[in-house]
Amino acid sequence: RMVHIIKLKDLESISQALQHSEERISAMAIDLEGYTNEVFCRVTNSSVGQAAMACAPTSSCLAMVIALSEIMNHHDLHLPAAAHNMRLRLRKDAELCQRLQGMVSELEENI
């Protein structure tokens, strides 16, 4: 798994260093933001994503998907691989929801 994350200011700085026009930089930022929202919000619109969003309803789609991916590595939670079982755990397990909320909050601060 690999996801590249860059802050908008850093993208703009790199693009300026590469001598892209302001118009091109703005268009690129809009395109990337749209693509990011489309891809990650599609995931959060899945049944598992919707159950996860109920745990942290103010989360961005990007933060939620990354947090869901990361929480699958928390072996102490014994998370199921099957979607229907994961939905049930997200709806019924307060500890899982709290841990997911914390991860999302941390991601929101850093991305």
Secondary structure as UniProt FT lines:
FT   HELIX           8..17
FT   TURN            18..19
FT   HELIX           22..44
FT   HELIX           47..55
FT   TURN            57..58
FT   HELIX           61..71
FT   TURN            72..73
FT   HELIX           75..77
FT   HELIX           83..92
FT   HELIX           94..110
//
